[in-house]
């Protein structure tokens, strides 16, 4: 679990384009400590974990849940956000397109 958490922290940090030093400064930790976290050598205290989540601007489950559930959750949030920005007519069209696509997934994936 420690290694997986560390890998996810590293992935999120790199997605932001931050070096270990830049990230460490943002979360008020030493670069050595962040390196230890990312390698799974150390486990953050709860208050440190909360700071990490806040600085990375991700939900905690992105870092601690298994990747399948996490990816699904992120996709659901993204889809919901996009749909909320549409007019009622656009939403209906998007749902019709999504239905046509999902009805044909077995044929598309063959």
NORCORNOR-V239767 format. One record per helix or strand of 3 or more residues. SS is the DSSP state (@ for helix, = for strand). FROM is the first residue (numbers start at 1). TO is the last residue. If there is no record, write none. Layout:
# NORCORNOR-V239767
SS & FROM & TO
SS & FROM & TO
This chain:
# NORCORNOR-V239767
@ & 2 & 15
@ & 20 & 27
@ & 31 & 39
@ & 46 & 56
@ & 60 & 64
@ & 67 & 84
@ & 88 & 103
@ & 105 & 108
